[in-house]
Amino acid sequence: MPRLLRVSLMTAVILTPVTGWAQPGGSLFEEHCAPCHGNPEPDSRAPDREALRQFTPERVLESLTTGAMSVEVPGLTDEERRQVAQWAAGRALGTTGGDASSMPNPCPSKPFDDPFAGAGWNGWSPDVGNSRFQPAAAAGLTPDQVPRLTLKWAFGYPGGVRAAAGSPTVVGGRLYAGSDTGYVYSLDAATGCVYWSFESQWVVRSSVTIGPVTGAGTARYAAYFGDARANVYAVNAETGELLWKQRADTHPIARITAAPKLHAGRLYVPVSSLEELAGRHLWYECCTFRGSVVAYDASTGEQIWKSYAIAEEPRPTTKNAQGTQQWAPAGGAVWGAPVIDAARGALYIGSGNGYTAPAANDTDAVIAFDLETGKRLWLNQLTALDAYLSRCPGRIDVQGRPRDPKRADPQRIASLNCPDPEKVAENVDVDVVAVMLHMLPDGRTILVVGQQNGRVYALDPDREGAVLWELYAGADTEKRANITFGGATDGRLAYFPLLYQPSEHRGIAAPSRSKGGLAAIRVETGELVWHTPTPAADCSDSSPQRCGSGQDAAATAIPGVVFAGAMDGMLRAYSTADGRVIWEYDTAQEFETVNDVPARGGMLNGPGPTVVDGMLFTGSGYASGTGNVLLAFGLE
């Protein structure tokens, strides 16, 4: 079928009402969903009506039944949830096809005998220390060559809307990537042809990790990943066949957002949640989730140990104004990939904010666990009293002034399940996500840590995480500089993308207000070497996402160059010598794809790019922007 006809038919399916569900679904949506999705506040994470139309009905239904929104609509029947999902997405269930078998570009059969013989990028980082640095031999790119990078191919995620959720993995010439539709794909890195697809139960935001497997029939290598229902999967890396599946956490809104880490036959999986969104409701028993790391036997899926970020179990406390039982402590989601320190037999994580006040001492911390047993070795809490639930106010802003009066209104607070503002830190929602292991020239090892308040630390793992140096990475002290998804280090400097927020806002501001930059810090001393502001965004097309120049996505480094994306969709390469921009590409546009799926790019505010063998791979479109494309760049 010609591509143009396929596009026309897909458009017709999306826009044509389906008899029998349109009116009931619309009425239910207005009653239960419109208060949040009808006109979202500037810093809300709730997609508006137009954004919801870009989701698949399957994804919306999953969210309403077992995902984050299941706690928002407790009174709806299963049939009513189906009606709402179809109304919100604007199409019937079963009309979105993402399976590889339906794509026009299948790969010819190709041996997969020794995938680790050549260069690769496995999971969140090429190494277990999360450096996000690709050495020269594996990168295949020099600083002089980077300005000549051109687009080689684009792959469209069918039905995807915020599909660029994890850094692409490239091993043995094959690329692995998950999507917001729940599909995981294996592609040929050189051409973008499709080897296989696997449909998980929900959104796959984590990067995929590849490793050897034994005792699994003919499978020799497995692809490991997690989904947003906290399911962990191992599938045959060559065929996509399911090998095993486990549930890392049974909490109803637990999820896996970061890449698992594979080491010595064990798979270490971090667990996070969306309870900070649900917890604000007076009818919700807030809060019972604790972030964790789960260790599995990589071949069998057998759980070896599970350790929590917050050591103390939640217990009943008081009842709120509506008479709903409350619990504490809770929080400490593990949003980032673990770090493996084989020399010390340790695993390190960063924990997120608390959901209950006062926040537990384990929140906003770097925590070390024993690799073998999961026993806690030490922790260093970087920020105390960070208790945060969505739409709840902090106490004061960074300048000591009362926060936004609208958000501090007593009646508004009383209508929400908010932590006591007097027991909350001045600067809230400052998760510790970006943790990297680094060896100094003198042989000492340090942990380089970025926090969501713009602070960067060097910690000593031999002295229970004692702080060696600390630096605020932002150039503008009047605003908070978020470090959200991660940095990179080349052994000399550490690079952190920054997203500046106005001081009166607790965190995620509207794209039109966000600005950004890229900071380079000397890892031995904590000295700020250079800071490059993000160029002003182009707002000429009146699209809100084009007005956001903040930098939130993770950085990627190769010798002499660091790559970082911006919220307006611009991907840039910077000289590590002085921070000059030496190459840029606008990913926020429409693309012809190798699998004939209509696709466009959007915001770059999640994962960073992957560099292997002279090629650069990145997804475009994540979080508050729409996009469903995977891009591959190479040299002429």
MARGUTOR-963244 format. One record per residue (C-alpha): residue in one letter; residue number from 1; y, x, z. Coordinates in steps of 0.2 Angstrom, whole numbers, plus 2048, in hexadecimal, padded with zeros to 3 digits. Each point is the difference from the previous one (the first is absolute). Layout:
REM residues N
 r   k   v   u   w
 A NUM   Y   X   Z
...
//
This chain:
REM residues 636
 r   k   v   u   w
 M   1 800 800 800
 P   2 811 807 7FC
 R   3 80A 806 80E
 L   4 80F 7F5 7FD
 L   5 7F4 7F0 800
 R   6 7F9 806 811
 V   7 811 802 807
 S   8 805 7EF 7FA
 L   9 7F0 7F8 807
 M  10 802 809 811
 T  11 812 7F9 801
 A  12 7FA 7EF 7FC
 V  13 7F4 800 80E
 I  14 80D 806 80C
 L  15 80D 7F3 7FB
 T  16 7F5 7F1 7FD
 P  17 7FE 7F4 80F
 V  18 7EF 7FC 805
 T  19 7FD 7ED 802
 G  20 7FA 7FB 812
 W  21 807 80E 80A
 A  22 813 802 7FB
 Q  23 808 7F2 80B
 P  24 7F5 802 80F
 G  25 802 813 800
 G  26 812 7FE 7FE
 S  27 803 7F4 80F
 L  28 7F5 80B 80B
 F  29 809 810 7FB
 E  30 811 7F8 804
 E  31 7FA 7FA 811
 H  32 7F7 810 805
 C  33 806 80F 7F6
 A  34 811 7FC 7FA
 P  35 809 805 810
 C  36 7FB 812 7FE
 H  37 7FD 801 7ED
 G  38 80D 7F4 7FA
 N  39 80F 80B 804
 P  40 7FA 810 808
 E  41 80D 80A 80B
 P  42 806 811 7F9
 D  43 7F4 80A 80B
 S  44 7F1 7F4 7FF
 R  45 7EF 806 7F9
 A  46 7FD 7EE 7FA
 P  47 800 7FF 7ED
 D  48 80B 7F2 7F9
 R  49 7FA 7F3 7F4
 E  50 802 80A 7F0
 A  51 7F6 80F 808
 L  52 7F2 7F4 805
 R  53 7FE 7FA 7EE
 Q  54 7FB 812 7FC
 F  55 7F1 800 80C
 T  56 7EF 7FA 7FB
 P  57 7FB 7EF 808
 E  58 7F1 80A 807
 R  59 80B 80C 809
 V  60 80A 7F2 808
 L  61 7F1 7F6 805
 E  62 7F9 810 808
 S  63 810 802 80A
 L  64 800 7EE 805
 T  65 7ED 800 806
 T  66 7FC 811 807
 G  67 810 80B 7FD
 A  68 811 802 808
 M  69 805 7EE 7FD
 S  70 7F1 7F8 807
 V  71 809 800 811
 E  72 810 7F7 7F8
 V  73 7F7 7F0 7FB
 P  74 7F3 7FC 80D
 G  75 800 7EE 7FC
 L  76 7FB 800 7EE
 T  77 7EF 7FC 7F9
 D  78 7F7 80B 7F4
 E  79 804 7F4 7F2
 E  80 812 800 805
 R  81 801 812 800
 R  82 7F9 800 7EE
 Q  83 80D 7F4 7FA
 V  84 80E 80B 808
 A  85 7F9 810 7F8
 Q  86 800 7F8 7EF
 W  87 811 7F9 802
 A  88 807 810 806
 A  89 7F8 80B 7F2
 G  90 804 7F3 7F3
 R  91 7EE 800 7F9
 A  92 7EF 7FA 804
 L  93 7F3 80A 809
 G  94 7F4 809 7F5
 T  95 80C 804 7F2
 T  96 804 812 804
 G  97 7F4 80D 7F8
 G  98 800 811 807
 D  99 7EE 806 7FC
 A 100 7FE 80F 7F6
 S 101 7F3 7F7 7F5
 S 102 80E 7F6 7F9
 M 103 80B 80F 7FB
 P 104 801 806 7EE
 N 105 7FF 813 804
 P 106 7EF 804 808
 C 107 7FC 812 802
 P 108 7F1 808 7F7
 S 109 7F2 806 80B
 K 110 805 811 808
 P 111 7F6 80B 80C
 F 112 806 801 812
 D 113 7F6 80E 806
 D 114 80B 80B 80A
 P 115 811 7F7 803
 F 116 807 80E 80C
 A 117 7FD 80E 7F4
 G 118 812 7FF 7F9
 A 119 811 7FB 806
 G 120 803 7F0 80A
 W 121 80A 7F5 80C
 N 122 7F4 7F7 80C
 G 123 808 7F2 80A
 W 124 811 801 808
 S 125 801 813 7FE
 P 126 7F6 80E 7F7
 D 127 7FD 807 812
 V 128 7FA 7F9 810
 G 129 811 805 808
 N 130 80A 7F3 7F7
 S 131 80C 80E 7F8
 R 132 801 7F6 7F0
 F 133 802 811 7F7
 Q 134 7F6 805 7F0
 P 135 7FE 813 7FE
 A 136 805 807 7EF
 A 137 7EE 802 7F9
 A 138 7FC 7EE 803
 A 139 811 7F9 7FC
 G 140 801 808 7EE
 L 141 812 7FE 800
 T 142 80E 80C 802
 P 143 813 7FD 804
 D 144 804 804 7EE
 Q 145 7F4 7F4 7F9
 V 146 804 7F1 80B
 P 147 810 7FB 7F6
 R 148 7F4 7FD 7F1
 L 149 7F5 7F3 809
 T 150 7FF 7F1 7F5
 L 151 7F6 7EF 802
 K 152 7EE 802 7F9
 W 153 7F9 7EF 804
 A 154 803 7F0 80B
 F 155 7F3 7F5 808
 G 156 804 7EE 806
 Y 157 7F9 7F8 80F
 P 158 7FB 7EE 7FB
 G 159 808 7F4 80B
 G 160 808 80D 80A
 V 161 812 7FF 807
 R 162 801 80D 80D
 A 163 7F2 80A 7FA
 A 164 805 812 803
 A 165 7FA 802 812
 G 166 7F6 810 801
 S 167 802 811 7F8
 P 168 7F4 802 7F2
 T 169 7F1 80A 803
 V 170 7FA 80C 7F2
 V 171 7EF 808 802
 G 172 7F5 807 7F2
 G 173 80B 7FA 7F2
 R 174 7FF 7EE 807
 L 175 80F 7F7 808
 Y 176 7FD 7F3 80E
 A 177 80D 7F3 805
 G 178 800 7F0 80A
 S 179 80C 7F1 7FD
 D 180 808 7F1 809
 T 181 7F3 7F5 7F7
 G 182 7F2 808 80A
 Y 183 7F9 809 7F0
 V 184 7FC 812 801
 Y 185 7FF 809 7EF
 S 186 7F9 810 7FA
 L 187 809 806 7F0
 D 188 7FF 810 7F5
 A 189 80E 80B 806
 A 190 804 806 7EE
 T 191 800 7F0 7F7
 G 192 801 7F1 80C
 C 193 7F0 7F9 7F9
 V 194 7F6 7F5 80D
 Y 195 7EF 806 808
 W 196 7FE 7F2 80D
 S 197 809 7F4 80C
 F 198 7FB 7FA 811
 E 199 807 7F0 808
 S 200 802 801 812
 Q 201 804 7F2 80C
 W 202 813 803 801
 V 203 80E 80B 7FC
 V 204 7FC 813 7FE
 R 205 80F 80A 806
 S 206 7F7 80F 805
 S 207 7FD 80F 7F5
 V 208 7EE 803 7FB
 T 209 7F6 80F 806
 I 210 7F1 807 7F7
 G 211 7F1 809 808
 P 212 7EE 804 7FF
 V 213 7F3 7F3 806
 T 214 7EE 802 804
 G 215 7F2 7F3 802
 A 216 809 7F3 7F5
 G 217 7F4 7FE 7F2
 T 218 806 809 7F0
 A 219 812 801 807
 R 220 806 812 802
 Y 221 812 7FD 804
 A 222 809 7F2 808
 A 223 812 7F9 7FF
 Y 224 806 7FB 811
 F 225 80F 7F4 804
 G 226 806 7F2 80B
 D 227 808 7EF 7FD
 A 228 80C 7F5 809
 R 229 7F3 7F7 809
 A 230 7FA 810 809
 N 231 7F1 801 7F5
 V 232 7F9 812 7FC
 Y 233 7F7 802 7F0
 A 234 7F5 80E 7F8
 V 235 7FC 7FD 7EE
 N 236 7F7 80B 7F3
 A 237 80E 80B 7F9
 E 238 7F7 801 7EF
 T 239 7FC 7ED 7FE
 G 240 80A 7F6 80D
 E 241 7F1 7F9 808
 L 242 802 7FB 812
 L 243 7F6 80C 80C
 W 244 806 7FA 811
 K 245 80E 7F6 808
 Q 246 806 7FF 812
 R 247 80D 7F7 80A
 A 248 80B 80D 809
 D 249 808 7F3 80B
 T 250 7FD 7ED 803
 H 251 812 7FC 805
 P 252 805 7F2 7F4
 I 253 80F 809 7F9
 A 254 7F9 812 801
 R 255 802 80A 7F0
 I 256 7FD 811 7F8
 T 257 810 807 7F8
 A 258 7FD 812 7FF
 A 259 7F3 80B 7F8
 P 260 7F0 804 80A
 K 261 7FC 813 802
 L 262 7EF 808 7FC
 H 263 7FA 80F 809
 A 264 7EF 807 804
 G 265 7F6 7F0 7FB
 R 266 80C 7F5 80A
 L 267 80D 7F3 7FA
 Y 268 80F 7FE 80C
 V 269 809 7EF 7FD
 P 270 811 7FC 807
 V 271 803 7EE 805
 S 272 811 7F6 800
 S 273 805 7EE 801
 L 274 80D 7F3 7FD
 E 275 801 7F9 811
 E 276 812 805 802
 L 277 804 7F3 7F3
 A 278 7F5 7F2 808
 G 279 805 805 812
 R 280 811 7F8 7FF
 H 281 7FA 7EE 800
 L 282 800 7F7 810
 W 283 7EF 7F8 7FD
 Y 284 7F8 811 7FD
 E 285 7F7 809 80E
 C 286 809 810 7FE
 C 287 7F9 80D 800
 T 288 7EF 807 7FF
 F 289 7FE 80D 7F2
 R 290 7FF 813 803
 G 291 800 80D 7F2
 S 292 7F1 80A 7FF
 V 293 7F6 80D 7F6
 V 294 7ED 7FD 7FC
 A 295 7F4 80D 7FC
 Y 296 7F1 7FC 7F4
 D 297 7F1 809 7F9
 A 298 806 802 7EF
 S 299 7EF 7FD 7F8
 T 300 7FA 7F1 80A
 G 301 810 7F8 807
 E 302 7F9 800 812
 Q 303 80F 801 80C
 I 304 800 810 80B
 W 305 80F 7FD 80A
 K 306 810 7F5 801
 S 307 80F 806 80A
 Y 308 810 7F6 803
 A 309 812 806 7FF
 I 310 804 7F6 810
 A 311 7F3 805 80D
 E 312 802 7F0 80B
 E 313 7F8 7F0 7FB
 P 314 80C 7F1 7FE
 R 315 800 7F4 80F
 P 316 807 7EF 803
 T 317 812 801 807
 T 318 80C 7F1 800
 K 319 802 7F0 7F6
 N 320 80F 7FE 7F5
 A 321 80C 7F1 7FF
 Q 322 7F4 7F6 7F6
 G 323 7F2 803 80D
 T 324 7F6 80C 7F4
 Q 325 7F7 80E 809
 Q 326 807 812 7FD
 W 327 7F7 810 800
 A 328 804 813 802
 P 329 800 80E 7FB
 A 330 7FF 7FF 7ED
 G 331 805 809 7F1
 G 332 7FE 812 7FB
 A 333 7FB 7FD 7EE
 V 334 7FA 80F 7F7
 W 335 809 7FF 7EF
 G 336 7FD 811 7F9
 A 337 7F1 80B 7FB
 P 338 7F8 80A 80E
 V 339 801 813 801
 I 340 7F0 80A 802
 D 341 802 811 809
 A 342 7EE 807 7FE
 A 343 805 810 809
 R 344 804 7F7 810
 G 345 7F3 7F2 7FE
 A 346 80E 7F3 800
 L 347 807 7F1 7F7
 Y 348 812 7FC 801
 I 349 809 7EF 7FD
 G 350 811 7F9 802
 S 351 802 7EF 809
 G 352 80C 7F2 7FC
 N 353 80B 7F6 80B
 G 354 7FA 7F4 80E
 Y 355 800 7ED 7FF
 T 356 803 7FD 812
 A 357 80D 806 80D
 P 358 800 80C 807
 A 359 7F7 809 7F2
 A 360 7F1 80A 805
 N 361 802 812 802
 D 362 7F4 803 7F2
 T 363 80B 7F8 7F3
 D 364 80C 80A 7F4
 A 365 7F5 80F 804
 V 366 7F6 80E 7F9
 I 367 7EE 7FF 807
 A 368 7F2 80C 7FE
 F 369 7ED 7FB 801
 D 370 7F0 80A 801
 L 371 7F8 800 7EE
 E 372 7EF 7FF 807
 T 373 802 7F3 80E
 G 374 810 7F7 7FD
 K 375 806 805 812
 R 376 813 801 802
 L 377 805 812 802
 W 378 813 7FE 802
 L 379 80F 7F6 7FB
 N 380 813 802 7FE
 Q 381 80A 7F1 800
 L 382 810 803 7F5
 T 383 809 7F0 804
 A 384 7FE 7F5 80F
 L 385 803 7ED 802
 D 386 7FE 7FC 7ED
 A 387 7FB 7EE 802
 Y 388 803 7F6 7F0
 L 389 7FB 7F0 7F8
 S 390 807 7FA 7EF
 R 391 811 7F7 801
 C 392 802 805 812
 P 393 80F 80A 805
 G 394 801 811 808
 R 395 80C 803 80E
 I 396 80E 80A 7F9
 D 397 803 80A 7F0
 V 398 801 813 7FE
 Q 399 813 7FF 804
 G 400 7FD 7F7 811
 R 401 807 7EF 7F9
 P 402 7F7 7F0 802
 R 403 7F5 7FC 7F1
 D 404 803 7F4 7F3
 P 405 807 7F0 80A
 K 406 7F6 7F4 7F5
 R 407 7F0 809 805
 A 408 806 802 812
 D 409 803 7ED 802
 P 410 7F7 7FA 810
 Q 411 7FB 7F0 7F8
 R 412 7F9 809 7F1
 I 413 7F6 80C 80C
 A 414 7FA 7F1 80A
 S 415 7F9 7F9 7F0
 L 416 7F5 80F 7FD
 N 417 7F3 80A 80A
 C 418 80B 80F 802
 P 419 7FE 80E 80C
 D 420 80D 801 80E
 P 421 80F 809 7F8
 E 422 803 809 810
 K 423 7EF 808 7FF
 V 424 802 806 7EE
 A 425 806 811 7F9
 E 426 811 802 7F8
 N 427 7F8 804 7EF
 V 428 7F1 7F5 7FD
 D 429 7F2 800 7F3
 V 430 7FF 813 7FE
 D 431 7EE 803 7FD
 V 432 7F8 811 7FF
 V 433 7F8 800 7EF
 A 434 802 811 7F7
 V 435 7F5 80D 809
 M 436 7FC 811 7F7
 L 437 7F6 80F 806
 H 438 808 811 7FB
 M 439 7FC 812 802
 L 440 80E 80C 802
 P 441 801 812 7F9
 D 442 7FB 807 810
 G 443 7F0 7F6 802
 R 444 807 7F3 80C
 T 445 7FC 7EE 7FC
 I 446 80D 7F2 803
 L 447 801 7EE 7FD
 V 448 80F 7FA 7F6
 V 449 804 7EE 803
 G 450 80D 7F4 7F9
 Q 451 805 7F0 809
 Q 452 808 7F0 7FA
 N 453 810 804 809
 G 454 803 80F 7F4
 R 455 7FB 80D 80D
 V 456 7F4 80E 7FC
 Y 457 7F6 80A 80C
 A 458 7F5 80F 801
 L 459 7F2 7FE 80D
 D 460 7F5 80D 808
 P 461 7ED 7FA 7FF
 D 462 7FB 80E 80C
 R 463 80C 7FA 80E
 E 464 7FC 7ED 7FF
 G 465 80D 7FD 7F2
 A 466 80F 808 809
 V 467 810 7FF 7F6
 L 468 804 811 7F7
 W 469 810 7F9 7F7
 E 470 808 7EF 7FC
 L 471 80C 7FB 7F3
 Y 472 809 7F1 7F9
 A 473 7FD 801 7EE
 G 474 80D 7F4 7FA
 A 475 811 807 7FA
 D 476 809 7F0 806
 T 477 800 7FE 813
 E 478 808 7EF 7FE
 K 479 7F1 7F8 7F9
 R 480 7ED 801 804
 A 481 7F6 80A 7F3
 N 482 7EE 7F9 7FF
 I 483 7F2 80B 7FD
 T 484 7F2 7F4 7FC
 F 485 7F2 805 7F5
 G 486 7FF 813 801
 G 487 806 811 7FB
 A 488 7F9 80F 7F8
 T 489 7FF 813 805
 D 490 7FE 80F 7F5
 G 491 7FD 80C 80E
 R 492 813 805 801
 L 493 809 7F0 800
 A 494 7FC 7EE 805
 Y 495 808 7F2 7F5
 F 496 804 7EF 806
 P 497 807 7F1 7F6
 L 498 80D 7F6 80A
 L 499 805 7EE 7FF
 Y 500 811 7FE 809
 Q 501 803 7EF 809
 P 502 810 7FA 807
 S 503 801 803 812
 E 504 801 7ED 805
 H 505 7EF 7FD 7F7
 R 506 7F0 804 809
 G 507 7F6 805 7F1
 I 508 7FD 7FA 7EE
 A 509 811 7FB 7F8
 A 510 803 7F7 7F0
 P 511 7FE 80B 7F1
 S 512 812 7FE 7FC
 R 513 805 809 810
 S 514 7F3 80D 801
 K 515 804 812 7FB
 G 516 7F5 810 801
 G 517 7FE 812 7FE
 L 518 7F3 80E 801
 A 519 800 80D 80E
 A 520 7F8 811 800
 I 521 7FC 808 811
 R 522 7FA 812 804
 V 523 7F0 7FD 809
 E 524 801 810 80B
 T 525 811 7FC 807
 G 526 805 7EE 7FD
 E 527 80F 805 7F6
 L 528 806 7F4 7F3
 V 529 801 80A 7F0
 W 530 806 7F3 7F4
 H 531 803 7EE 7FF
 T 532 802 7F7 7EF
 P 533 807 7EE 800
 T 534 7F8 7F4 7F4
 P 535 80B 7FD 7F1
 A 536 808 7EF 7FF
 A 537 7F5 7F2 7FA
 D 538 803 7F6 7F0
 C 539 805 7EE 804
 S 540 805 7FC 7EE
 D 541 7F1 7F4 7FD
 S 542 804 7F6 810
 S 543 7EF 802 807
 P 544 800 803 813
 Q 545 7F3 80D 7FF
 R 546 80A 80A 7F4
 C 547 80E 801 80D
 G 548 7F6 809 80D
 S 549 801 813 800
 G 550 7F6 803 810
 Q 551 7F1 80C 800
 D 552 7F2 7F9 80A
 A 553 7F0 806 7F6
 A 554 7F6 80F 805
 A 555 805 811 7F9
 T 556 7F4 80B 7F6
 A 557 802 813 7FE
 I 558 7FA 80E 7F4
 P 559 806 812 800
 G 560 813 7FF 7FC
 V 561 801 7ED 7FE
 V 562 800 7F1 80B
 F 563 7FE 7EE 7F9
 A 564 807 7F1 808
 G 565 803 7EE 7FB
 A 566 80E 7F4 804
 M 567 802 7ED 803
 D 568 808 7FD 7F0
 G 569 7F0 807 7F7
 M 570 807 811 7FB
 L 571 7F3 80E 802
 R 572 808 811 802
 A 573 7FB 812 801
 Y 574 80B 80C 80A
 S 575 800 813 801
 T 576 7FA 806 811
 A 577 80D 80E 7FF
 D 578 80F 7F6 801
 G 579 7FC 7ED 7FE
 R 580 806 7FE 7EE
 V 581 7F9 7F2 7F6
 I 582 7F7 808 7F2
 W 583 7F7 7F1 7F8
 E 584 801 7ED 803
 Y 585 7F8 7F0 7F8
 D 586 804 7EE 802
 T 587 7F0 7F7 805
 A 588 808 7EF 802
 Q 589 7FD 7FA 7EE
 E 590 7F3 7F7 7F6
 F 591 7F2 80A 7F8
 E 592 7F3 7FF 7F3
 T 593 7EF 803 808
 V 594 7F0 807 7FB
 N 595 7F7 7F0 806
 D 596 80C 7F4 7F8
 V 597 805 7F8 811
 P 598 813 7FC 800
 A 599 807 80C 80D
 R 600 810 806 807
 G 601 806 80C 80E
 G 602 80A 7FD 80F
 M 603 805 808 810
 L 604 7F9 811 805
 N 605 7FF 7FE 813
 G 606 7EE 803 806
 P 607 7F4 80D 7F9
 G 608 805 810 7F8
 P 609 7FA 807 7EF
 T 610 7F1 80A 7FD
 V 611 800 810 7F6
 V 612 7F0 807 7F8
 D 613 7FC 80C 7F1
 G 614 812 7FE 7F8
 M 615 801 7EE 803
 L 616 80A 7F5 80C
 F 617 7FA 7EE 805
 T 618 809 7F3 809
 G 619 800 7ED 803
 S 620 810 7F7 7FF
 G 621 804 7F0 809
 Y 622 7FD 7FE 812
 A 623 806 7F7 810
 S 624 811 7F6 7FD
 G 625 800 803 7ED
 T 626 7F4 7FA 7F3
 G 627 7F5 80B 7F5
 N 628 7EF 801 7F9
 V 629 7FE 811 7F7
 L 630 7F8 811 801
 L 631 809 80E 7F6
 A 632 7F9 810 7FA
 F 633 80B 80E 7FB
 G 634 7FC 811 7F7
 L 635 807 80D 7F5
 E 636 803 7FF 7EE
//
